[in-house]
Amino acid sequence: MDSIFFYRNPDGAASGDGPLEGLNIAIQPNISKAGWPVDAGSRALARFTALEDATIIDRLSRSGAFICGSTKMSEFGFGLAGSLAGEAVKEKIAGAELMMDMTGECRLAAAAAGVCGFKPSYGLVSHFGLIGLIPSMEACGVLSPSIQNIRGILKAVAGPDEKDFSLPDEGIPDFTTKALDPLKTAIGVLAEAQSALTAQEQGRFRLSVSELQKAGFAVREVSFPEWPLFLTVHKIVGSVEASSAAGRYDSVRYGERAPGAKNWNEMYLASRGAAFGTLLKSFLFQGAFFQFQRYAAYEDACRIRARLVEDMKKRFGEVDFLVLPVSDGASDPNPATLDETCRQFAGTAFANVTGQPALVLPPASAGHAPLQLAGPRLCDAALLSLGEQLLMLRKGGK
């Protein structure tokens, strides 16, 4: 199964001391591990080698986990075209995998692989040593068949980091497992999130929601009329941030340098043109358009984003958690255009816009759909407890 990996750890399996001892973790090559190639799936970082460990790698290693290799990824982690995320976990080569979730990539990869996928709250995990693209929306997600593994990883890596000054000064959730009382836990089903589903998809989703009802949770419909704006805001704000972030890749310090340039400006333009693939270029061009030609639209999108964040908080005054559909990735795993890529994430982009945590669970059985659960920001521990409780009930536990 080496074809899954961009780079396989030459040291082989190893075991350290700590709570994560014996856990093999795969990463993607936009997460720095000292001495490993880190190209983020792009020619813009060809032959770049990490100089030091990312904070999350350092903390995982100190907790006894073994980083077994880096898996093949999409360019800078945008979308899933060309990505093999989730395959190492699906094939049981690794017990968990780390990957960036900037539009919902971690959750869609988990749904396609039939495992759990978790996007933590924004600001919970350090970005130091991570090669990102959309700074205000991305988070390092975790895929694993076991929520216990996800919980253990987050417990090891979450918290302040003196190397990442962007982290807010907030408390760390208590990741101890705590059972939820279904009779005191309300779960809202977002009506507008189902509008794009086919009749067959709606039927599969309703079967999955019935699992919550059978478990005794109070499930009721919740409305969010401005739901479609989440994807619109992500397209505008996310692309502007990506366009700005990608400006650093100029072929001067790393990456492939285009030949034949007569001066530095020609070299810079030609090299950037050769550095990125068509899909990522489309996203970056879109961001440049809003940044330089339609800046007022960008400002409007930022204001709408703030409103959406506040509106989402209000929904959690009505219910404790939300349940939403999520694509299983089977319909079009490698979309060719930017519009097709964005449509894949119509059901997941909301959590990146708001910074809240979201968890995908695999289908309970044939005919069911994967479930996406979400909660208010920094309720990560409670959301994992909900998922863990549901998985336990599937096995006949109490």
N, C-alpha and C positions, 0 to 999 in steps of 0.2 A: 504493500500500500504506500510505498515511497512517493508515488505520483501525486498523492494528496499534499505532500509537503514541498514548500519552497526551499526549506533548509531543515535537515534532520540533525538533531543533537548528536555529535560524534561520540559523546561520552557514554551513550547508552543509558539504560535505566539506572537510577540512583535513588537512594533513600536518605532523607535527612531527619533530623530530630525536630519535632514540633507537632502542632495539631493537624497539619496537612500532610504528615508523613505518609508516603506511599501513593500520593495523588499525582498522576501525570497530567500536566497541563500543556495544551498546544496554544500557541499565540499566532497572530498574523504579523507579517513583516513590516508593520508600522508601529510596533511596540519594541522599544530598544532593549536588547540584551547585549552586554558588552562583548565585542568581538564577532558578533553575528551580522550577516548581511541584512540591511534594513532598507529595502527599496520602495516600500509602500505600494508595490505593484505597478510602478511607473518608471519610464525611462528617465524621468527627471531626477531620480535618485539612484540611477544605475551605479553599481559598484560601491555604494555607500555602506560603511560598516559602523555599527553603533560604538560610540566611545565609552559609554557607561550604561549601567542598568537603569531602566525606567523605575520610578519609585515603586510601582506595583510589582515589578519583577523582583526588586530587592526585598520587599516585604513578604512576597510569596516564598522566596527562597529561604528567608529566615524562619518561615513557618513550617518548613520541611517539605514543601512541594517541589516537584522536579519538572523543569520546563523541557518538554520532549522534542519540540520542533516548531517551526513556523509554517503555517498552511498557506496555500495559494489564495490570493485575494484579488478583488476588483481594484481598479486604479484609485489609489488614495481612499479605498473603502467606500466609495460612492456607488450605491447600487450593489447588485450581486452578479453582474455580468463577468464571467470568467472566474468567479470565486468558488472555492471548494470548502467554504466555511461550513462546519457542522459534520463533515465527512469523517474526520478523525474521531469524533465522539460517537457518531453512528456506527463506525466500524470497531469501536471499543479499543482504539489505539490510545486514546486519551480519555481521562475521566471528566475533563472539562476543557473548554476552549475560550480564549479571550478575543474579542474583536470589537471594533468601534461601531457604535450604533448612532448614526447621525440623521437617519430618516426612518429607521426601523429595520436596518439590515440584520442586526443580531436576532430580532424576533422572527423575521421571515425565514432566515436560515434555520432557526430552531424548528419552525413549523414544517419546513421542507424535510428536515432530518428526523422528525418525529421525537424530538427531545424538548426539554425546557429551555427557554431563553429569557434572560432578565436584563432589562435596562435600568440601572440604578438612577436615583435622583441626581440631577445636575449639582455639582459641587461636593458630592460625597467622596469621590475618588480623584486622586491627583492626576493631572494631565502631564506631569513632568516625564519626558522621555517618550511621549506618544506623538506620532506624526499625524496630526488631524487636518481638517479642512474647514469645518464650520464651528469655530470656537465656542459660541454661546449655545449651541444645540447638541453637540456630540457628548457621548459618555462611553466609557469602556464597558461593554456588555459581557455577559457570561452565558455560555451554553453548557448544559450538562443534563444527563438523564436524571440526576439526583439534585433535589433542592437543598439537601444537606450539604452537598459540595458547593453549591452557589452561596449558601449562607456562610460556610466556612471561609470561602475566598473573600467575600465582602468583609467579614469580620477581621480578616488579616490585612486587607489593603485600605479600608476606609479610614478617613480622618485627616487632620491637618498635615501639611507638608511644607516645611520651610523653603523648599525649592519651587513651590507653586503658590505665588502670591494671589492668584485669582480665586482660590478657594475661600468661600465665605466663612466667617468666624461663627460657626454653629456647632451645636452638640451632635455627637455621633449616636445613631439609633442603637438601642440595645438589641443585639441580634440573637438573644436567647429565644428558643422556640416557645411560643405561648399559644395555647389552644384558643380558638375563637368560639364564642357561644353563638351558634347559628340563629337562635331566637332573638339575639340582640345585635345582629349584624345585617344591615340592609345593603343590597347590591342592586345597582341601577343598570338597566339595559338601555343604551343610547339608541333611540329610534332612528335618528338621522344617519348614524353610522352604518345602518343596514340598507340604505337607499340604493346603493350601487350593486347589491347582491342579486344574483339570479334567483328564480324561484327555488331551484335545487339547493343553492347555497344557503338561502334563508331557512330551508327545511333542516339542513345539517346543523346550522347555527342554533336553531330552536331546540334541537335534540340535545346539544351540548349545554345550553342554558338550563334545560330541565334537570340536568345533573345537579345544579346548584339548588334547585327547588326540592329535589328528592333528599338532599342533604339537610334540609330544614331551614335554609337561608331565606330571608324575606327578599324576594326578587320583584322589582317593579320597574315600569318604564319611566325613563327620564328623557326630557327633551333638551336639545341644544341646537336651536335654530341656525346658529352661525357656524355649525360644524364644517361646512365646505371651506371656510376661510382658513382653517388650519393649514391645509395643503397650499393654498394661495400664498399665505404669509411665509411658509417655508420656502417656496419657490423663489420669492423675492429676497427676503432677508438672508436666507441660507446661501443663495447664489452670490449675493454681494460679499458676504463674509468669505466665501470660497475664493472669489476672484481676488480679494485682497490678500488672503493667506497664501495663495499660489504665486504671488508676485516674487517671493523669495527664491524661486527656482529659476536661476538665471544662467546656469551652467558654468559659473565662475569657480565655485568651491566643490561642486559635485555634479553628477549627471553627465549626459552625453552632450558634447559640444559640436554643433553643426560645422562642417568644414567650409572653406571658401569665403568666409566673411572678410571684407576689406577693412572694417573698423569694429569697435566694440558694440556699437548700436546694431549693426547688421548681425553680428554674432549673437547678441542677446535676442533679437527678434526671430532669427532663424532657429536658434536652439530651443526657444520656447515653443515655436511652431512644431518642432520635431519631438518635443518632450512628452506631450500629452496626447491621449487617444481621442477619438472623435466624440465619444459620449461626454467625457470630462470637459473637453473644449467647449461643447455646447453649453454646459452648465456655467463655465467661466465666462463665456461671451454674454450669457444672459445676465450674469452679475455685473459685468462691466457696463452693459446697456443701462441697467437701473442705477448704477453708481454715477455714470457720467452723462447720460442722456435723459433719464427719467427719475432724477433724485427725489422729486416730490412724491412719486409713487413709493419709493423706498421709505421715506419718512412716514407716509400714511400706513404702510405695512407694519412699521415699528409701533405706531400708536394702536393699531388694531391688535397686534400681538399682546400689548399690555392689557387691553380690554379682554382678550380671550383668556389670559391668565387669571384675571379677576373673576370672570364668568365661570371658569372651571372650579375655582375655589368655592363658589356659591353652590355648585352641584354637590360638593362634599359636605355641605350643610344639610342636604337632603338625604344622602346615602353615604355609606362608609367606603364602598368600592364601586367601580364600574366594570362591566363586562362588555366586550366588543368583539366583533369578528376580526379575523386576520387571515390573509391569504396563506395557503400552504405552499405557494411558489411553484405549483405543478403546471399552471396554465402557460406561463411564459418565463422560464428561469433566466433567459438571456435576452431581455428586450433590446431592440436595436436603436431606439431613439430616446431623447430626453423625456418627451411626453409619455411614452410607454413606461419608462422607468418610474416617473413620478406617480403614475396611476397605480403602480404596484404598492405604493406606500400611502395610499389614501386613508387607510385605516390605522396607520402607525405614526404618522408625522406629528400628530397632536402632542405626544409625550415629549418629543424633542423641542417643540415650540414652547411648552409650558415648563419643562424641566422635571416633570413628575416621573415616578417609577412605573414600569409596566412589565408584566410577566406573561409569557406565552406557555401554555400547557399543551402537550400533545393530545390528540383525540382519545376519548375514553375507549372507543371501539369503532369498528367499521360503520360508516354511515354518519358518524359524528364529525364535527369540525374542530380544529384547534381552537382553544379558548384564549383570549387576551384579557387579562385582568389589570386594572390600573387603580391607583390610589393617590391621595394627596402627597405632595412633596415631603420627603423624609419619613414616609410611613413604610419604608422599604422592608423593615423587619416584619411588620404586620402583614404586608402583602405576601411575603414569602410564607408566613404561617398559614395564610388562606390557601395558597397553592399546595403546600405540604399536606394540609388537612384533606383537600380534595383528592390528592393522589393516594392518601392512606385509605380513604373511603372506597376508592376503586378496588383496593386490595382486600376489602372486607373489614378494615379496621374501624375503630371508633374514636 
